[in-house]
Amino acid sequence: MVWHPAYVVRKYMVPPEQGDADMMERVGSWGDPAFVTETLTSAGFDDVGVKKCDLDVAVPAEADIPASLLIGMVDAAQRDAALADWRRQRESLTRDGKLQLDLRMHLITARRPN
């Protein structure tokens, strides 16, 4: 399972303002090499590269994002439920005091010409 606290609390988040919603619904994904290449080359970058990186890591549990940062993202009326969900998911991924993280990401590189 991929661990990111936003997966847990997103169902409790306050809806975005209308202007923010428009920005969030843009078509494209930074995990799509064609989208990345088109976006960065249209911004003037050269030598755009996208490399998929899949890593399994174990980190000390205290290195995780503190609940206090997440709580500010959720609706006040649902904070207790969001925090309980966050703790349950975190506990399910903790072994020997470490969070077992399944990181799936893309490394994006580009060069800005002089």
KEMIMI-513561 format. One record per atom (N, C-alpha, C): residue number from 1; residue in three letters; x, y, z; atom name. Coordinates in Angstrom, 2 decimals, decimal comma, padded with zeros to 5 digits. Each point is the difference from the previous one (the first is absolute). Last residue first. Example, Ala and Ser with C-alpha at 12.3 -4.5 7.8 and 13.67 -1.06 7.14 Angstrom:
! residues 2
MARPA num residuo       u       v       w atomo
MARPA   2     Ser  012,85 -002,25  007,08     N
MARPA   2     Ser  000,82  001,19  000,06    CA
MARPA   2     Ser -000,77  001,09  000,73     C
MARPA   1     Ala  000,29 -005,72 -000,07     N
MARPA   1     Ala -000,89  001,19  000,00    CA
MARPA   1     Ala  000,90  001,20  000,00     C
END
This chain:
! residues 114
MARPA num residuo       u       v       w atomo
MARPA 114     Asn  020,44  028,83 -021,76     N
MARPA 114     Asn  000,44  001,36  000,37    CA
MARPA 114     Asn -000,71  001,05 -000,80     C
MARPA 113     Pro -002,38 -004,79  001,06     N
MARPA 113     Pro  001,07  000,56 -000,83    CA
MARPA 113     Pro  000,34  001,44  000,43     C
MARPA 112     Arg -001,91 -004,10  003,02     N
MARPA 112     Arg -000,44  001,31 -000,51    CA
MARPA 112     Arg  001,13  000,59 -000,81     C
MARPA 111     Arg -001,45 -005,30  001,26     N
MARPA 111     Arg  001,05  001,02 -000,03    CA
MARPA 111     Arg -000,58  001,28 -000,59     C
MARPA 110     Ala -001,88 -004,73  002,82     N
MARPA 110     Ala -000,07  000,86 -001,17    CA
MARPA 110     Ala  001,11  001,04  000,11     C
MARPA 109     Thr -002,57 -004,78  002,52     N
MARPA 109     Thr  001,16  000,86 -000,20    CA
MARPA 109     Thr -000,21  000,82 -001,25     C
MARPA 108     Ile -002,77 -003,43  003,84     N
MARPA 108     Ile -000,08  000,84 -001,19    CA
MARPA 108     Ile  001,22  000,90 -000,05     C
MARPA 107     Leu -001,96 -004,81  002,37     N
MARPA 107     Leu  001,06  000,99  000,08    CA
MARPA 107     Leu -000,02  000,77 -001,31     C
MARPA 106     His -003,99 -002,88  002,69     N
MARPA 106     His  000,71  000,27 -001,24    CA
MARPA 106     His  001,04  001,08  000,27     C
MARPA 105     Met -002,73 -004,03  003,22     N
MARPA 105     Met  000,15  001,39 -000,41    CA
MARPA 105     Met  000,71  000,08 -001,34     C
MARPA 104     Arg -001,83 -003,22  004,39     N
MARPA 104     Arg -000,13 -000,05 -001,45    CA
MARPA 104     Arg  000,03  001,43 -000,49     C
MARPA 103     Leu  001,03 -003,02  004,81     N
MARPA 103     Leu  000,03  001,28 -000,71    CA
MARPA 103     Leu -000,01 -000,22 -001,50     C
MARPA 102     Asp -001,11 -002,41  004,80     N
MARPA 102     Asp  000,03 -000,47 -001,37    CA
MARPA 102     Asp -000,08  001,25 -000,87     C
MARPA 101     Leu  001,33 -001,05  005,49     N
MARPA 101     Leu -000,54  000,84 -001,07    CA
MARPA 101     Leu  000,26 -000,60 -001,37     C
MARPA 100     Gln -000,23 -001,01  005,58     N
MARPA 100     Gln  000,40 -000,70 -001,22    CA
MARPA 100     Gln -000,67  000,74 -001,16     C
MARPA  99     Leu  001,45  001,57  005,20     N
MARPA  99     Leu -001,02  000,02 -001,04    CA
MARPA  99     Leu  000,57 -000,67 -001,25     C
MARPA  98     Lys  001,56 -001,13  005,17     N
MARPA  98     Lys  000,29  000,73 -001,24    CA
MARPA  98     Lys -001,19 -000,06 -000,94     C
MARPA  97     Gly  000,55 -002,32  004,37     N
MARPA  97     Gly  000,19  001,43  000,24    CA
MARPA  97     Gly  000,29  000,82 -001,24     C
MARPA  96     Asp -001,00 -004,75 -000,17     N
MARPA  96     Asp  001,24  000,21  000,76    CA
MARPA  96     Asp  000,31  001,49  000,17     C
MARPA  95     Arg -003,64 -000,19 -003,23     N
MARPA  95     Arg  000,58 -001,27  000,45    CA
MARPA  95     Arg  001,32  000,30  000,68     C
MARPA  94     Thr -004,75  002,57 -002,27     N
MARPA  94     Thr  001,15  000,10  000,89    CA
MARPA  94     Thr  000,41 -001,40  000,46     C
MARPA  93     Leu -003,89  001,27 -002,74     N
MARPA  93     Leu  001,23  000,01 -000,79    CA
MARPA  93     Leu  001,26  000,08  000,86     C
MARPA  92     Ser -004,50  000,09  001,75     N
MARPA  92     Ser  000,01 -001,19 -000,87    CA
MARPA  92     Ser  001,28 -000,10 -000,81     C
MARPA  91     Glu -000,82  003,81  002,79     N
MARPA  91     Glu  000,29 -001,20  000,80    CA
MARPA  91     Glu  000,08 -001,25 -000,88     C
MARPA  90     Arg -001,35  004,04 -002,04     N
MARPA  90     Arg  001,40  000,08  000,42    CA
MARPA  90     Arg  000,42 -001,26  000,78     C
MARPA  89     Gln -004,51  000,56 -001,17     N
MARPA  89     Gln  000,80 -000,32 -001,19    CA
MARPA  89     Gln  001,48 -000,03  000,37     C
MARPA  88     Arg -002,98  001,26  003,41     N
MARPA  88     Arg -000,20 -001,41 -000,39    CA
MARPA  88     Arg  000,87 -000,36 -001,20     C
MARPA  87     Arg -000,09  004,53  001,44     N
MARPA  87     Arg  000,75 -000,86  000,94    CA
MARPA  87     Arg -000,13 -001,47 -000,37     C
MARPA  86     Trp -002,51  003,12 -002,50     N
MARPA  86     Trp  001,43  000,21 -000,24    CA
MARPA  86     Trp  000,83 -000,91  000,90     C
MARPA  85     Asp -004,66  000,13  000,67     N
MARPA  85     Asp  000,34 -000,70 -001,25    CA
MARPA  85     Asp  001,49  000,08 -000,29     C
MARPA  84     Ala -001,58  002,46  003,68     N
MARPA  84     Ala -000,10 -001,44  000,27    CA
MARPA  84     Ala  000,35 -000,82 -001,24     C
MARPA  83     Leu -000,27  004,68 -000,44     N
MARPA  83     Leu  001,18 -000,37  000,77    CA
MARPA  83     Leu  000,00 -001,50  000,31     C
MARPA  82     Ala -003,78  001,79 -002,13     N
MARPA  82     Ala  001,16  000,05 -000,90    CA
MARPA  82     Ala  001,26 -000,45  000,73     C
MARPA  81     Ala -003,96  000,46  002,50     N
MARPA  81     Ala -000,09 -001,15 -000,89    CA
MARPA  81     Ala  001,21 -000,05 -000,94     C
MARPA  80     Asp -000,38  003,73  002,84     N
MARPA  80     Asp  000,23 -001,21  000,79    CA
MARPA  80     Asp -000,02 -001,24 -000,88     C
MARPA  79     Arg -001,04  004,23 -001,98     N
MARPA  79     Arg  001,42 -000,18  000,34    CA
MARPA  79     Arg  000,26 -001,27  000,79     C
MARPA  78     Gln -004,13  002,27 -002,05     N
MARPA  78     Gln  000,39 -001,38 -000,26    CA
MARPA  78     Gln  001,44 -000,31  000,40     C
MARPA  77     Ala -002,21  004,35  000,35     N
MARPA  77     Ala -001,00 -000,92  000,54    CA
MARPA  77     Ala  000,41 -001,46 -000,15     C
MARPA  76     Ala  002,65  003,60 -001,87     N
MARPA  76     Ala  000,08 -000,05  001,46    CA
MARPA  76     Ala -000,97 -001,02  000,60     C
MARPA  75     Asp  002,22 -000,48 -004,90     N
MARPA  75     Asp -001,15  000,69  000,57    CA
MARPA  75     Asp -000,01 -000,21  001,52     C
MARPA  74     Val  004,76 -000,39 -002,43     N
MARPA  74     Val -001,31 -000,65  000,00    CA
MARPA  74     Val -001,05  000,87  000,66     C
MARPA  73     Met  004,84  000,93 -000,43     N
MARPA  73     Met -000,53 -000,20 -001,35    CA
MARPA  73     Met -001,44 -000,49 -000,01     C
MARPA  72     Gly  002,80  000,65  003,95     N
MARPA  72     Gly -000,36  001,28 -000,56    CA
MARPA  72     Gly -000,62 -000,10 -001,38     C
MARPA  71     Ile  001,78 -003,81  002,21     N
MARPA  71     Ile -001,27  000,39  000,58    CA
MARPA  71     Ile -000,46  001,35 -000,54     C
MARPA  70     Leu  004,31 -001,91 -001,04     N
MARPA  70     Leu -001,12 -000,54 -000,77    CA
MARPA  70     Leu -001,34  000,53  000,48     C
MARPA  69     Leu  004,05  001,10  002,27     N
MARPA  69     Leu -000,01  000,62 -001,32    CA
MARPA  69     Leu -001,19 -000,46 -000,83     C
MARPA  68     Ser  000,74 -001,90  004,28     N
MARPA  68     Ser -000,40  001,40  000,13    CA
MARPA  68     Ser -000,02  000,72 -001,35     C
MARPA  67     Ala  001,60 -004,53  000,54     N
MARPA  67     Ala -001,45  000,12 -000,12    CA
MARPA  67     Ala -000,44  001,46  000,06     C
MARPA  66     Pro  004,95 -001,24 -001,77     N
MARPA  66     Pro -000,77  000,07  001,24    CA
MARPA  66     Pro -001,49  000,20 -000,25     C
MARPA  65     Ile  003,57 -002,60 -003,21     N
MARPA  65     Ile -000,66  001,29  000,10    CA
MARPA  65     Ile -000,83  000,03  001,28     C
MARPA  64     Asp  004,21 -003,29  000,02     N
MARPA  64     Asp -001,24  000,18 -000,73    CA
MARPA  64     Asp -000,56  001,41  000,20     C
MARPA  63     Ala  003,85 -002,10  002,15     N
MARPA  63     Ala  000,32  000,79 -001,19    CA
MARPA  63     Ala -001,25  000,29 -000,82     C
MARPA  62     Glu  000,12 -002,83  003,94     N
MARPA  62     Glu -000,02  001,43  000,35    CA
MARPA  62     Glu  000,35  000,90 -001,19     C
MARPA  61     Ala  000,15 -004,82 -000,33     N
MARPA  61     Ala -001,37  000,51  000,06    CA
MARPA  61     Ala -000,05  001,48  000,32     C
MARPA  60     Pro  004,16 -002,19 -002,60     N
MARPA  60     Pro -000,48  000,09  001,38    CA
MARPA  60     Pro -001,39  000,65  000,02     C
MARPA  59     Val  001,16 -002,62 -004,41     N
MARPA  59     Val  000,48  001,21  000,67    CA
MARPA  59     Val -000,50  000,00  001,44     C
MARPA  58     Ala  000,73 -003,24 -004,76     N
MARPA  58     Ala -000,49 -000,01  001,38    CA
MARPA  58     Ala  000,62  001,21  000,69     C
MARPA  57     Val -001,17 -001,53 -005,50     N
MARPA  57     Val  000,87  000,50  001,05    CA
MARPA  57     Val -000,66 -000,16  001,36     C
MARPA  56     Asp -000,14 -001,03 -005,70     N
MARPA  56     Asp -000,57 -000,50  001,24    CA
MARPA  56     Asp  000,97  000,40  001,10     C
MARPA  55     Leu -000,98  001,94 -005,29     N
MARPA  55     Leu  000,87 -000,28  001,15    CA
MARPA  55     Leu -000,82 -000,56  001,15     C
MARPA  54     Asp  000,11  001,58 -005,59     N
MARPA  54     Asp -000,79 -000,77  000,96    CA
MARPA  54     Asp  000,92 -000,43  001,13     C
MARPA  53     Cys -000,15  003,66 -004,41     N
MARPA  53     Cys  000,78 -000,50  001,14    CA
MARPA  53     Cys -000,95 -000,69  000,97     C
MARPA  52     Lys  000,40  002,06 -005,48     N
MARPA  52     Lys -000,84 -000,59  001,04    CA
MARPA  52     Lys  000,91 -000,59  001,08     C
MARPA  51     Lys  001,00  004,18 -003,45     N
MARPA  51     Lys  000,42 -001,34  000,37    CA
MARPA  51     Lys -000,89 -000,50  001,15     C
MARPA  50     Val  000,57  004,07 -004,07     N
MARPA  50     Val -000,88 -000,51  001,05    CA
MARPA  50     Val  000,41 -001,44  000,26     C
MARPA  49     Gly  002,01  004,91 -002,58     N
MARPA  49     Gly  000,02 -001,43  000,26    CA
MARPA  49     Gly -000,94 -000,37  001,14     C
MARPA  48     Val  001,72  004,23 -003,77     N
MARPA  48     Val -000,95 -000,44  001,03    CA
MARPA  48     Val  000,07 -001,52  000,13     C
MARPA  47     Asp  002,57  003,73 -002,66     N
MARPA  47     Asp  000,48 -001,25  000,60    CA
MARPA  47     Asp -000,88 -000,48  001,15     C
MARPA  46     Asp -000,80  005,05 -000,85     N
MARPA  46     Asp  000,52 -001,01 -000,94    CA
MARPA  46     Asp  000,37 -001,26  000,78     C
MARPA  45     Phe -003,54  004,66  000,74     N
MARPA  45     Phe  001,02 -000,94  000,46    CA
MARPA  45     Phe  000,40 -000,96 -001,12     C
MARPA  44     Gly -003,55  003,60  000,01     N
MARPA  44     Gly  001,34  000,37 -000,41    CA
MARPA  44     Gly  001,11 -000,92  000,48     C
MARPA  43     Ala -004,98 -000,24  000,34     N
MARPA  43     Ala  000,49  001,01  000,94    CA
MARPA  43     Ala  001,46  000,37 -000,30     C
MARPA  42     Ser -002,17 -003,41 -002,43     N
MARPA  42     Ser -000,76  001,22 -000,30    CA
MARPA  42     Ser  000,39  001,14  000,94     C
MARPA  41     Thr  001,88 -004,24  000,73     N
MARPA  41     Thr  000,54  000,58 -001,23    CA
MARPA  41     Thr -000,76  001,27 -000,38     C
MARPA  40     Leu -001,54 -002,39  003,77     N
MARPA  40     Leu  001,30  000,61  000,24    CA
MARPA  40     Leu  000,62  000,59 -001,26     C
MARPA  39     Thr -004,22 -002,28 -000,29     N
MARPA  39     Thr -000,10  001,12  000,94    CA
MARPA  39     Thr  001,34  000,72  000,16     C
MARPA  38     Glu -000,17 -003,97 -002,62     N
MARPA  38     Glu -000,72  001,10 -000,64    CA
MARPA  38     Glu -000,05  001,23  000,90     C
MARPA  37     Thr  001,88 -003,93  001,80     N
MARPA  37     Thr  000,83  000,52 -001,08    CA
MARPA  37     Thr -000,67  001,20 -000,67     C
MARPA  36     Val -002,46 -002,32  003,29     N
MARPA  36     Val  001,15  000,69  000,59    CA
MARPA  36     Val  000,84  000,66 -001,09     C
MARPA  35     Phe -003,56 -002,73 -001,37     N
MARPA  35     Phe -000,50  001,22  000,63    CA
MARPA  35     Phe  001,15  000,83  000,56     C
MARPA  34     Ala  001,03 -004,24 -001,73     N
MARPA  34     Ala -000,40  000,90 -001,08    CA
MARPA  34     Ala -000,50  001,33  000,56     C
MARPA  33     Pro  001,18 -003,53  003,07     N
MARPA  33     Pro  001,15  000,61 -000,67    CA
MARPA  33     Pro -000,38  000,98 -001,11     C
MARPA  32     Asp -002,76 -001,21  004,48     N
MARPA  32     Asp -000,12 -000,31 -001,42    CA
MARPA  32     Asp  001,14  000,69 -000,75     C
MARPA  31     Gly -000,93  000,58  004,69     N
MARPA  31     Gly  000,52 -001,35 -000,20    CA
MARPA  31     Gly -000,06 -000,45 -001,45     C
MARPA  30     Trp -001,76  004,14  001,62     N
MARPA  30     Trp  001,46  000,11  000,03    CA
MARPA  30     Trp  000,63 -001,38 -000,07     C
MARPA  29     Ser -004,83  001,39 -002,17     N
MARPA  29     Ser  000,60 -000,61  001,18    CA
MARPA  29     Ser  001,51  000,13 -000,09     C
MARPA  28     Gly -005,16  002,07 -002,20     N
MARPA  28     Gly  001,41 -000,36 -000,09    CA
MARPA  28     Gly  000,51 -000,55  001,30     C
MARPA  27     Val -004,11  003,59 -001,00     N
MARPA  27     Val  000,24 -001,31 -000,60    CA
MARPA  27     Val  001,51 -000,24 -000,08     C
MARPA  26     Arg -002,67  003,05  003,76     N
MARPA  26     Arg  000,71  000,05 -001,28    CA
MARPA  26     Arg  000,25 -001,41 -000,51     C
MARPA  25     Glu -002,20  001,68  004,20     N
MARPA  25     Glu -000,62 -000,90 -000,97    CA
MARPA  25     Glu  000,67  000,07 -001,37     C
MARPA  24     Met  001,04  002,74  003,96     N
MARPA  24     Met  000,24 -001,39  000,35    CA
MARPA  24     Met -000,51 -000,97 -001,06     C
MARPA  23     Met -000,67  004,77 -000,27     N
MARPA  23     Met  001,42 -000,30 -000,12    CA
MARPA  23     Met  000,28 -001,48  000,21     C
MARPA  22     Asp -004,39  001,61  000,66     N
MARPA  22     Asp  000,36  000,07 -001,41    CA
MARPA  22     Asp  001,46 -000,37 -000,22     C
MARPA  21     Ala -001,56  000,33  004,40     N
MARPA  21     Ala -000,51 -001,21 -000,65    CA
MARPA  21     Ala  000,36  000,01 -001,48     C
MARPA  20     Asp  000,96  003,80  002,66     N
MARPA  20     Asp  000,94 -001,09  000,22    CA
MARPA  20     Asp -000,45 -001,27 -000,72     C
MARPA  19     Gly -002,88  003,71 -000,07     N
MARPA  19     Gly  001,19  000,28 -000,79    CA
MARPA  19     Gly  001,04 -001,10  000,14     C
MARPA  18     Gln -003,94 -000,27  002,69     N
MARPA  18     Gln -000,26 -000,22 -001,42    CA
MARPA  18     Gln  001,24  000,25 -000,86     C
MARPA  17     Glu  000,83 -001,62  004,94     N
MARPA  17     Glu -000,69  001,16 -000,55    CA
MARPA  17     Glu -000,16 -000,22 -001,50     C
MARPA  16     Pro  000,39 -004,46  002,79     N
MARPA  16     Pro  000,80  001,17 -000,38    CA
MARPA  16     Pro -000,88  001,16 -000,44     C
MARPA  15     Pro -001,52 -003,74  003,74     N
MARPA  15     Pro  000,04  000,20 -001,46    CA
MARPA  15     Pro  000,82  001,25 -000,35     C
MARPA  14     Val  001,16 -002,82  004,35     N
MARPA  14     Val -000,96  001,04 -000,36    CA
MARPA  14     Val  000,07  000,19 -001,51     C
MARPA  13     Met  001,35 -004,76  002,23     N
MARPA  13     Met  000,48  001,34 -000,32    CA
MARPA  13     Met -001,14  000,94 -000,39     C
MARPA  12     Tyr  000,08 -004,90  001,12     N
MARPA  12     Tyr -000,42  000,94  001,04    CA
MARPA  12     Tyr  000,35  001,44 -000,34     C
MARPA  11     Lys  001,20 -003,80 -002,69     N
MARPA  11     Lys -001,46 -000,05  000,08    CA
MARPA  11     Lys -000,55  000,95  001,06     C
MARPA  10     Arg  004,75 -000,49 -000,62     N
MARPA  10     Arg -000,65  000,72 -001,10    CA
MARPA  10     Arg -001,52 -000,05  000,07     C
MARPA   9     Val  003,52 -002,08  002,99     N
MARPA   9     Val -000,82  001,13  000,42    CA
MARPA   9     Val -000,78  000,66 -001,13     C
MARPA   8     Val  002,91 -003,90 -000,66     N
MARPA   8     Val -000,88 -000,26  001,14    CA
MARPA   8     Val -000,95  001,15  000,24     C
MARPA   7     Tyr  003,34  000,27 -003,31     N
MARPA   7     Tyr -000,93 -001,06 -000,40    CA
MARPA   7     Tyr -001,01 -000,26  001,10     C
MARPA   6     Ala  003,59  003,00  000,77     N
MARPA   6     Ala -001,10  000,60 -000,75    CA
MARPA   6     Ala -001,00 -001,04 -000,47     C
MARPA   5     Pro  004,17 -001,18  002,25     N
MARPA   5     Pro -001,14  000,38  000,85    CA
MARPA   5     Pro -001,17  000,60 -000,75     C
MARPA   4     His  003,34 -003,70 -001,89     N
MARPA   4     His  000,02  001,46  000,00    CA
MARPA   4     His -001,23  000,42  000,79     C
MARPA   3     Trp  002,50 -004,84 -001,76     N
MARPA   3     Trp -000,34  000,81  001,16    CA
MARPA   3     Trp  000,11  001,47 -000,32     C
MARPA   2     Val -000,99 -004,91 -002,75     N
MARPA   2     Val  000,73  001,26 -000,03    CA
MARPA   2     Val -000,46  000,84  001,18     C
MARPA   1     Met  000,06 -005,50 -000,36     N
MARPA   1     Met -000,84  001,18  000,00    CA
MARPA   1     Met  000,88  001,24  000,00     C
END
